[in-house]
Amino acid sequence: MEHPAIDDARISLSIHPTQSTIHDVLLDVVKQKAGARAAADRHSELSYDELTQRVDVCAKALLRRGIRRGDRVAMLAPPGNDFLIVLHAAVSIGAIWLGVNPRYQRRDFEYVLGHSGPAILIVASPFEDRDYCGELSPLLQPNVPLVSLGEATAGAISREAFLAGAAETSDDALAAARAAVTPEDTAVIVYTSGTTGKPKGAMLSHRAIVSSAMCDAAWMGQEELARGLCAAPINHVAAINNICMNVLAAGGTVIFYPRVDVPALAELSRRERPTFMVASPTYFAMMLANPTDVMDTLRTLKLIIFGGAATPRSVLEKIAPCGARLVSIYGQTESCGISTRTDDTSDLDVLSITIGKAIPGAEVRVATSDGTVCARGETGEIQIKGPYVMSGYFQNEQATADAFTADGFLRTGDLGLVREDGNLVISGRLKEMFKSGGYNIYPAEIEQAICEHPAVAMAAVVAVPHPTYQEVGFAFVEPEPGPTVNIDELRDFLRQRIANYKVPKYFSIEAELPKLTNTKIDKMALKARAHASQPRPASRD
């Protein structure tokens, strides 16, 4: 299937992407598709014209509350139309929007709210049986407004009262605030998942987000982005950039659902007929483990992009019959979500093993710690440069300095190599690599080998101390529904595929691996579990 060239695959902008703000993109789409459906959730749907009107009202209400350029607008809510409205309203007046993870507990909330210093907090409460207004109100600085989008709560401003303030803000004041916004202004702060230490707030500028969306919309295609499904948490780059901004850039419709619920999303897909989906190996495994007819759920999709970890070929073989275009991607929060992609002609081997090549406008290299570019086949750190890269970490100059090389490349912390065909392969994380008996061990390589076993749905490998080898691998394995996995058989299976020193010394078969809100496996939880279990090596080892 052929796809249009970059200049034709998107709704053409009247100004160059790097000179645009996010609001410019919205206005440009509205001029051409005012009556088209922009977004839909369980409660309402919005045309592009209606979305713009709601954004204007919310932006005026924010100005009435004293929000100005550079102020942080924090929001805790499920994926839905409210999220889209508040995001666009905030960034349109130069404020910095940030999503707060609803899975957080008090210590997490204290850190993110204390570090970001929001000037206002907008909350959907109650949500999933939690009174977030009650939880968060004591953590805010005095005089920071708390707006409740749900039930009226003592100490919180109601949605109606908040929006009523828009009437006291003039059109001229709104226009003046928007005119002051520049492409280099920070639009969004996305806090990393914090798998190592405290989360860092990646600052993504209007320039970075707009450039990324324009590029992605070009190679993805307008037909593919006509209807995109979004159940990703709003504090994650997948929801903000990979789905919502990319669909917006193509003038498509975002179909929201408040959580990852496979049966519910399957029913929603049959009703809404989505054309675009962002997935991960974990989400594929969840779909395949559900009794719902997977092919019926996927039958209208034209494009499925997936990443986050290597996806076993055995999984892709079950997804490919749906007929959608499959693309393996790679990126980070710090690079607006997508930096590489596989070619449209890639076979399942390439899709399962590699992350493709750099997208247009991005420079991606594999280099040593001193910046020397690695030869093909040589392992080094994957580094990224281009208009999509973050401006830095919010209020963390040292982390920002550490994140970039002397010549301006973002240090991803991911290890990889370039194959002879030019495709990149991820070897693992710099911080996850461990030494066992003098050998460098990369968990990602072992995880991929484990997942080649037909009875395995997913796997995670972490390092634990060992009296002889210093550190060894501990593998947590989640089997496919039905089949049983024998540890000795699995160990023998691996010895036929990877070097003996790479085979984990310990295994644990789990009914379900713990997940982060972005559906990635929670390795911090597994590391704690592995260290607490104090395993003893099998007699064969």
N, C-alpha and C positions, 0 to 999 in steps of 0.2 A: 504493500500500500504506500503510495507516495503522499508526501505531506508538503504543504506550501512553504515557500521560502520565508525567512525571518520577517521581511518587510510586509508580507501579505497575510501572515497567519494570525495577526491580531487586529483589533480595531485600531486604525492608524491614529496616532496621537498628533495633535497640532503642534506639539513642542517635543524636543528631544528628551528621552527618558531621564537622562542625567541632569536635566534642567527642570524637572518636574517635581511636584510634591504629590503625596498620596491623594490629596483632595483634587488636584489637577486631573489625575487619572479618572476619578469618579465622575467629575464634571464632563470630561470628554466622552465617557461612555454614555452618560445620561443624554447628551446631545443627540446621540444616534439611536439609543434604545430606551427612551424614557418610559414607555409603557410595558416593556418586557419585565418578566419576573426576575428580581434580583436575589431574593432570599425567601426561605420558608422554614418555619419550625412547627412544633405541634400546636401552637396557639394562633399563628397568623402568617400571612405572606405579604411581601412588599414588592412593588414594582420599583424600578430604578428611580422614577420620579418621586414615589412615596418615600423611598429610602433617603433621598436627598433632603426632602422636607423634614423628615424626622431628625436627620443629622443637624440641620440648621437649628431646629428647636433645642436640641440637646446642647449644641455648641453655645447658643445664647444663654441657656441655663447655667452652663459651666462658667461663662464670663460673669454672670450675675453673682455667682458664688465666689468671685475673686480669682478664678483660675486664669493664669497668664502663661505666656510663652516660657517653656522650661519647667513649669510645675508638673509634678507627677500626678496622674489620675490612675488610681489603682482600682481594679475591678475583680470581684469574685463572683462568677456566674457560670452556668453550664453553656455549652455551645448553643447559640440561638440568635434571634434577631436583635435582642437587646445588646449583646456583645458587639455585633457589627455596627450598630448605631453609635454606641459610646466610643468605640475605637475610632471611627471616622470623625466623630464630633471633636474628640480630644485632639487628635493630630492635626485637624484642619485649622485650629487656632494656635498651634505651636506648642501645645502641652505634650507631655510624654506619657503615653499609655503603658500600663503594665498589668499583666494578669497575675492573680494570686491563686495558687494551687489549692483546690478545695479538699485535697487529701492531707494537707498540712495539719499538724497539731500545734498546740500553743507555742512551743519553743520555736518551731519553724515560722509561725506567724510573727512572733516577736522579732525574729531576725530580719525577715524580708521587709516588714513594715518599718522597723527601726532603721534599716539600711537605706531604703528607698525614700523615706520621708514623704509620703504622699500628702498632697494638699487637699485631697478628697478621696473617699473610699465608697465605691458603689457596689452593693451586695445583693445577690439574689438569695433571699432567706425567708422561710426555711427551705433547705434543699437537701434531699436524701437524709431526712430525719435529723439534720443538724441546724441549730439556731446560730447562724453565723453572725448575725447582728449582736447577739448576746456574747458570743465568744470574742468578737473583734473590738467591740466598743471600748473595753477597758485598755486596749493596747494602743489606741490612737493618742496622738498628742492633743492637748487641749485646743479647742477651736477648729479641729479638723472635722468637717462635716461627714456624717455617715448617712448614705442614702440607701433606703431599702426598696428594692424592686418588687418585693413580695408583700407579706403581711405587715400591717402597721406595727411598729415596735417602739417601745419607750426608748427615747434617746436617739432615734433615727428619724431622718426626714423621709416622708413618703414620696413615692414616685410623682404623685400629682403635685405635691407642694414644690418639689424640685423643679419640675418642668414648668410650673406656673411662673417661675422667675424669668423665663424667656421673654415674657411680655414686657419686662422692664429693661431689656437690652435692645438697642436700635440696630437696624440693618447696617448703618454706617459703622457702628462699633464692631460688628461681626466682620465686615469687610476689611476694616483696618487691621484687626487681629490676624486675619488670614493673609493679608498682603505682606505682613512682616515675616512670615515663615519662609525659610530657605531650604533648598534640597539637602544641605549639609546638617540641618538641625536634626537632633535625635528625635525620632518619632515613637519608637517602642523600646522598652527595656524588657528583655527576656531573661529570666533567671535560669541558669543551668540547673540540671537535675540534682546536682550536689552529691554525685556518687563518691567523690573524694573531697572531704572538707566542706566548708560553707559554700552555698551557691554563689556564683558570681553573676552580676547583671550585665549581660551583653547589650551594648547600645547600638541599635540599628537605625541608621539615618533614613530620611525620606529617599535620598539618592540610592542607597543600598536596596531598600525594599522595592522601589519602583523599577530600578534596573533589573533586579532579579525577576520580578513579575513579568516585565516585558519580554525578557529572554525566554522564560519558561513558557509563556503563552505562545511564543513563536514556535518552539520546537515541539510543544505538545499538540497544538492545533486548536482552532476555534470549535470545530465539531466535537472534538474529544472533551473540551472543557464546557460544553453546553450545560451540563448538570453535574455538579460535584457534591459528593456525600461528605459531610463533616460531623464526626462524633468525637474528634480529638479535643482534649482539654484546651481552653482558650489561652492558658499560660504557656503553651508549647508552640514552637515555630512551625510545626506541621499545620496547625489550625490557621495561624496568622498568615503565613507566607505560602506554604506548599499548596494549600487549598484555597482559602478565601481571596488572597490577593491575586493568585493565578487565574481563578475563575473570573474575578472582577475584570482583570486586564483583557479577558476574552469576551466580556459582556455576557457571561453565563449566569446560571442560577446556583446558589449555594443551598443545599438541602441539609438542615441541621437536625441532629438528634442529640439529646443531652448526655449520653454515655455510650460506651462500647458495650452493646448488648446484641450478640450475634442473632438470635431469633427475631428480635425487634427490628434490627437493621435489614434482615432478610425480607421481612414483611414490608418495610419502608421501601426497599429497592423494587419490589414487585409493583408497588403503587406509583413510585416516582420515576422509575426507569432511569437511574443515573447513568451517565456516560463516562464518569471519571471517578477513580478511587485511589486513595493513598493507603498502602498496606505495609506490613512488616512480616517477617517470618513468624512472629508470635501470633499476629492476627490471622495469617493463613492457617496456622495450626488450630486456632480457636474455631475458625470456620469449618475446617475439615473434621473437627471433632464433634460438630453439631449435626444432629440428624436431618436438619433442613437440607433440601436439595441444593447443593452448591451451584451447579450449573444454571439452575433456574434463577438463583439470586444474582448471578453474574452475567446473565444473557444479554443485557442491554449495554454493558460496559464496552467502551471503545478504547480506553486506556487505563492500565493499572500500573502505577509506579510503586516501587517497593525498595526498602533499604533498612538500615539500622543494624544489619548483620547479614552474613551470607545465608542465602535461602537454598536449602537442599534441592537438587534436581528432582528428587522423588516428589517433593511438594509441588514444584512448578509443573511437573507432568500431570498433576491432578487439576491444576488451575488453567493451564494452557488451552484445553478444549473449549473454553468459553468463547474463544475467538478474539478476545481483546488484545490490543497491542501491549506487550509486557516490556517494561523498562526498569532495569536496576539502576538505582541512583545512590549518590553519596553526598553528604554535606554535614554541616553542623549548625547549631544555633548561631554561631559567630559568623557564618557565611550565608545567612538568610535561608538555609535549608537545603539547597541543591547546588553542588559544584561540579559533579560529573554525572554522566549518563551513558548507558550502553546504546549502541546503534540500533536502528529499527530492524536491521537484518540479523541481529545477534541470535545464535541458537541457544538452546537451553543450557548447554555447558557454559557458554560465556555468561549468560544471565545468572547462573547459580554460583559461579566462581568469582566473577569480576564486577567492578563498579564502573566500567567503561572509561571514557575519556572526558577531558574538561569540556564544559559547556561553553558556547561562544562568549567571549569577553573575559573568561577566567583563565588564569595561569595556574596550572597544578604541576608540582614537581615532587620528586622523592629525593630527599637530601640527607646528608649526615649531619651530626650535631654542629659542625663548623660551617655548614652551608654548602658543602661540596655536593653537586648533583650526582646521584648514584647512577651507575651503569644499569642497563636493562637486566632484570633478574636479580639485582642487588637490593637488599632490604634497607630501608631508611624511613625517615619520617615524611608523611604526606604533608605538603605545605601549599597554601593557596594565596593567590593575590588577584585583585580585581575590584570592580565597582561594587560587588555584592558583600564585601567583607565589612565587619563591624568597625565602628569608630574607636572602640575600646571598652573596658569594663567600668561601669559606673562607680565613682568614688573609690577606685582601686588602681592607682598609678603603677604600682609595682607589678600587679598582675597584667596590666596592659603592656608594660615594657617587656615582660617575660613572654607575652603571647606572640610577639613579632620578631622576625629576624632583622638583622641590620639592613637588609635590602627590601624590607617591607612585606615579607611573606608571613601569613598567619601560620603559626605552629599548631597543627591540629592535635598533636599527641597520639595520632594513629600511625602505626607502622604499615608499610606497604611496599610493593615493588611494581615495576612496569614490565609486562610481558613483552615478548618479541612482537606480538601483534599490536602493541601500543595500549592495550587495556591495562588498567590498574587492578591490583589485587590487594585487599587488606590482610595484613598478617596478624594484627592485634593492636593493643594499646601499649604505649611506652610504659605506662604505670602498671599494666597488667603483666607485662613480660616478667618472667622470673627465671632464675638459674637453678638447674637441678644437676648436680654432679658435674658442674662446669659447662653444661649446655644451656643455650638460650631457649626457653620454651615460650611459645606464643599460644595462649589459650584459644584464640579464634580458629587456628588451624585444627586443633584437636576437636573443638566443638563441631566444626564442619564434618570431620571424619565420623564422629559419633552419629550425627544426624543422617549419615548415609545408610545406617542400619534401618531396614524396613519397618521395624517395630518401634522406632524412636520418633517422637514428635518434636522435641527440642531438648537442648542440653546447654549446660553452663559449666565452665571449668574455672576453679580458683586455686590459688597456691596456699599450701599449709606447710608449717615447719616439719623437718624430718631429721632425725639424728645422724643419718649417714649422708644424705644427698642435699642437705641444707633446706631445700624446698622441693615439694612434689605436687603433682596435680590432684585435685579432688573434684570429681565429676558428679554433677547433679543431673539426673536424667528423667525426663518426663516421657513415658511411653505413649504410643498411639492408643486410642480407645480399643479395648479388646485384647490385643496381643500382650503377652507377658515378656519381660526382658530378663534374661539370665545374665548375671554379672560376669561369670566366667566366660560365657559365650561372647559377650560384648567385648571383653578384654582380648580374646582371641581374634575377634573381628577386627579390632583396631591394629593388632600386631601385623596384620596382613596389609595394612594401609599406611601406617606411619611408623617411624623409627621406634624401637622398643623403649628408649629413654623418654619418649613423649607420652607413652601410655600412662594415664593417671594411675596412681597407686591406690586410690580410694574411689569408691562409687557409692552413690545413694540414689535409689529409685524413688521418685517422688510422684504423688498423685497429680500435683500441679506445682509448677515453679512460681515463686513470688514475682509479681510484676510491678513496675512503676506505672504512673498514670499515663505515660506515653507508650505503654504496652511493652517496653523493653524489660528484659529480665533484671530483677533487682539483685545485682551482684554483691552489694554491700550486705544485704540480709543473708545471702548465701555464705559470704566470707565469715560473718559472725557465727553462723550455724556450724560451718566447717571447723572453725577454731574451737568452738565450745564442745564439739563432739569428741575431741581427742581420739581420733581413729587409730587403730592399730593396723599395720600393713598386713595384707593377705600373705599366707605362708609361702606362696609362689614367688613373692617379691623379696 
